[in-house]
């Protein structure tokens, strides 16, 4: 996911459309693929979206703004800030999910999670140190 969002952010940085237009074009481009996949699932009786009746289908359709609004806001943020700041935000997001999982949903915190989040926090620390203003005043020795 991190690699995908890095490439997605890089592409968004160089697209000259506003955020709403670019997300609209993405949705238009992906709609035939999504419809084809839904048709395939329906024909093979694997579709959970269409199996629940009209109410469930309307819930799936109504969830589109929940997906599209964050993408539009991400595109807007990428066009107005540096990719370094975007990368920093992508380090913060897993930490927020971790805090919710452990403290709100009482998920167990094992050794594997300790190692992975230590690496995430080390990356966050390095990005933060790199962006501090005091770095511009250090001596450059050749």
N, C-alpha and C positions, 0 to 999 in steps of 0.2 A: 504494500500500500504506500509506503513512504516513497519508493522509487516512482510509482505511478503518479503520485501527487507532485513530486518534483518535476517530472516531465510535463504534467498537465499545467503546472504553474509557469514553467518556462514557455510553453506554447501560448498560454494566455498573456504572457508579458509582451509577446511580439505580435499578437493579433490586434489590429487597429480598430475593431468594432467596440462599441460600448458593451457593458457586461450583459445587459438584457438581450441585446441582439445576438451576441455570441452564444449564450445559453439557449436561445430560441433555435439558432442554427444547429446546435448540438442535438437538441430534442428532435428537430425535424429529420436530421440525418439518422438518428438511432431508432426512430419510430418504426420504419419498415422491418428492421432487425428484431425489435421487441414484438411486433405483431406476428412476424413469422414464427418466432419462438413460442408465443402463446398459442398459435394455431397448431403447431407441432405438439405441444403439450395437451391440447384439447383433443386432438385426433387420437393420441396414444393413451388417453384417459389418465394423464399424470397431472393435469392442471388443478391446483388447489384454488386458484383465483376464480375459475369459472364453475367449480363444483359446488360452491356454497350458495348459489343463488344471486339474485339481483342486489341484495343488500351488501353482500361481500364484494361483488364487482364494483359497486359504487364506492365502497371504502378504499379499494385499491386505486381507483381513479382519483378519489379525493386526496390520496396520499402524495400525489404528484407535486403539489406545491411544497410539501415538507421536504422533498428532495431538491426541487428546482430553486427555491429561495436561497438555501445555503450555497449552491453552486453559483448563483448570480452574485451573491455577496462576496464569495471567494474571487470571482473574476473582477469585481470592482476593487477589492483590496489589492490584488496583484497589480492592477494598472496604476495604483496610487502609492505603492510602497516598494521597497527593494525585495529581491528574492531572499536576502539574508533574514529579513524580518519575517517573511512567510515561512522560511525554514524553522526559525525560532518558535513560531506559533505551532508548527507541526510537532515540535518536541513537547510543547506544553500540553497539547491535547491528550496524549496517552497518559500523562500524569494526572490530569483531571479525571479521566476514566478510571484510573487506578484508585484515586481517592474515593470516588463514588462506589466502586466495587467493594473496597475494604471497609469503609466507614458507614456507608448507607445500606449496602446489600449484604454485609457481613461475609464476604467471600474470604476464603482462606488465603493467607500470604505465605507461600512456600519458597523454597530455595531457588527454584527456577525463576519465579517472578522477581525475587530479590536480585538475581544476576541481570535479568533483562532490564529491569527498571533502573538498576545502577548504571548500566550503559546509556540508557536514555537520559538520565540525570547528568552523567558525565558529558554527554553531547550538549545538553542544555547549558551546563556550566561553561564549556568551551565557547559556545556561541555568545554567551553573555559576556565573558571576559574579552572576546574579540571585538565586541561592539562598544566597550566602555571608552569614554572620551580620553582617558589618561594615556591610551595607546599612542595617540598622535604626538605626545610630548616626549616619548622615549628617544634616546640617542640612537642614531643610525650610524653604526661603525662599519667601515668598509675594509 
